């Protein structure tokens, strides 16, 4: 990269925007987000003071951050945080980065959970789903399950940050195997990327944990296994909500109906009209 003196915020923003143009559709926004994370301010404050000087040490850090992003590292891994469902979450390379489409899962769970549900979040990662649910359901008893011990550490940090750690039990293990009791609600954003799709994903996405993304040849391995285990883990009338890939709706729905022949099974669409959540509710 060309060495340009980053003496003030506007110069730094302009330089970063040029460097990030090849790797993101919103280079100026990301340049600004890196600046706000560096300076500890919001975008409104940044934009109102673009003529302010950028201290040499801050400029060095900013240059390093921009170079990392230009090399394909996800922005939240650089800043160390991201917002999800109105809450800020710590993220590290040990966890999948929370995405806006997953908020549909949380919204649906909140709309249909009882006043004091027992909830299992399977493949909890950063803990964004279970923490959001625990914040909005103060009487809920929650379990957060993940194969990755490193991911569970991040989830614990986020639970403590938002004051719900005492109401979430963190369990290391495979899918529903570690659960100590039946639950009313299972929520999950399982790995659902097909192996054939991996190389077509953006470089930044392929920097995220493969364990949290790859779902086998068709992307349905974890979906299939979770559906198979769910009947033995749900209380009567319990519900399963699972995020799926936009092309997997028909296959996931068929699997659900085969596993839960007497249950209500349907698909929910995201704001873009794409199949996003598999809904299963026992009768």
Residue pairs with C-beta under 8 A, 6 or more apart in sequence:
1 19
1 67
1 70
4 11
4 15
5 11
5 59
6 12
6 15
6 54
6 59
6 62
6 63
7 53
7 54
7 59
8 50
8 51
8 52
8 53
8 54
9 35
9 46
9 49
9 50
9 51
9 52
9 53
9 54
10 50
10 51
11 54
12 31
12 35
12 54
12 59
12 62
13 28
13 31
13 32
13 35
13 50
15 66
16 27
16 30
16 31
16 34
16 35
16 62
16 66
17 27
17 28
17 31
18 27
19 27
19 66
19 67
19 70
20 27
20 30
20 31
20 66
20 69
20 70
21 27
22 70
23 69
23 70
23 72
23 203
23 204
24 30
24 69
30 69
30 75
31 66
32 43
32 46
32 47
33 43
33 75
33 79
34 62
34 65
34 66
34 69
34 75
34 78
34 79
35 46
35 62
36 42
36 43
36 45
36 46
37 78
37 79
37 80
37 81
38 58
38 61
38 62
38 65
39 46
39 58
54 62
65 78
68 78
69 75
69 78
72 202
72 203
72 204
72 206
72 207
73 204
73 207
74 97
74 204
74 205
74 207
74 208
75 204
76 82
76 91
76 97
77 91
77 92
77 93
77 97
77 207
80 90
80 91
80 92
81 88
81 89
81 90
81 91
82 88
82 89
82 91
82 97
82 98
83 89
84 98
84 100
84 102
84 103
84 128
84 132
85 103
85 106
85 128
85 132
87 128
87 131
87 132
87 135
87 162
88 161
89 98
89 126
89 127
89 128
89 131
89 158
89 161
90 126
90 154
90 157
90 158
90 161
91 97
91 98
91 126
91 154
92 150
92 154
93 207
93 208
93 209
94 148
94 150
94 151
94 153
94 154
94 209
95 125
95 126
95 148
95 150
95 151
95 154
95 155
95 209
95 212
96 125
96 126
96 189
96 208
96 209
96 212
96 213
97 126
97 208
98 125
98 126
98 128
101 243
101 270
101 271
101 276
102 128
102 129
102 189
102 243
104 243
104 268
104 270
104 271
104 276
104 277
105 129
105 187
105 189
105 241
105 242
105 243
105 277
106 129
106 132
106 133
106 187
108 241
108 268
108 277
108 279
109 119
109 129
109 133
109 185
109 187
109 241
110 133
110 136
110 137
112 185
112 239
112 281
113 119
113 133
113 137
113 140
113 184
113 185
113 239
114 184
115 137
115 139
116 137
116 139
116 140
116 141
117 137
117 140
117 141
117 183
117 184
117 185
118 140
118 141
118 142
118 143
118 181
118 182
118 183
118 184
118 185
118 235
119 130
119 133
119 137
119 140
119 141
119 142
119 143
119 183
119 184
119 185
119 186
119 187
120 142
120 143
120 145
120 176
120 179
120 183
120 185
120 186
120 187
120 233
121 127
121 129
121 130
121 133
121 142
121 143
121 144
121 145
121 187
121 188
122 145
122 175
122 176
122 186
122 187
122 188
122 190
122 226
123 145
123 146
123 147
123 175
123 188
123 189
123 190
123 191
123 212
123 222
124 130
124 144
124 145
124 146
124 151
124 152
124 155
124 170
125 146
125 151
125 154
125 155
125 189
125 212
126 151
126 154
126 155
126 158
127 144
127 154
127 155
127 156
127 158
127 159
127 168
128 158
129 187
129 189
130 142
130 143
130 144
130 155
130 159
130 168
130 187
131 155
131 158
131 159
131 162
131 164
131 168
133 140
133 142
133 187
134 140
134 142
134 159
134 162
134 164
134 167
134 168
135 162
135 163
135 164
138 167
140 167
141 167
142 164
142 167
142 168
142 169
143 168
143 169
143 170
143 171
143 178
143 179
143 180
143 183
144 152
144 155
144 159
144 168
144 169
144 170
144 171
145 171
145 172
145 173
145 175
145 176
145 178
145 179
146 152
146 155
146 170
146 171
146 172
147 172
147 173
147 174
147 211
148 172
148 209
148 211
148 212
149 172
151 209
151 212
152 170
152 172
155 168
155 170
156 165
156 170
159 165
159 168
159 170
171 178
171 179
172 178
175 222
175 225
175 226
175 229
176 186
176 226
176 229
176 230
176 232
176 233
177 229
179 233
182 233
182 234
182 235
182 238
183 233
183 234
183 235
183 238
184 234
184 235
184 237
184 238
184 239
185 238
185 239
185 240
185 241
186 226
186 230
186 233
186 234
186 238
186 239
186 240
186 241
186 242
187 240
187 241
187 242
188 226
188 240
188 241
188 242
188 243
189 242
189 243
190 215
190 222
190 223
190 226
190 242
190 243
191 211
191 212
191 213
191 214
191 215
191 219
191 221
191 222
192 215
192 219
192 220
192 222
192 223
192 243
192 244
192 245
192 248
193 201
193 213
193 214
193 215
193 219
193 245
194 215
194 216
194 217
194 218
194 219
194 245
195 214
195 216
195 217
195 219
196 217
197 219
198 206
198 213
198 214
205 213
215 221
215 222
215 223
216 222
218 251
219 245
219 248
220 248
220 251
220 252
220 255
223 242
223 244
223 248
223 252
223 255
223 278
224 255
226 240
226 242
227 240
227 242
227 255
227 256
227 259
227 260
227 280
228 259
230 240
230 259
230 260
230 280
231 259
231 260
234 240
234 282
236 282
237 281
237 282
237 283
238 281
238 282
239 279
239 280
239 281
239 282
240 256
240 278
240 279
240 280
240 281
241 277
241 278
241 279
241 280
242 252
242 277
242 278
242 280
243 276
243 277
243 278
244 252
244 275
244 276
244 277
244 278
246 274
246 275
246 276
247 275
248 275
249 267
249 275
249 278
252 267
252 275
252 278
253 265
253 266
253 267
253 278
256 263
256 265
256 278
256 280
257 265
260 280
260 282
262 282
262 283
263 280
263 281
263 282
263 283
264 279
264 280
264 281
264 283
265 278
265 279
265 280
266 279
267 275
267 276
267 277
267 278
267 279
268 275
268 276
268 277
268 278
268 279
269 275
269 276
270 276
270 277
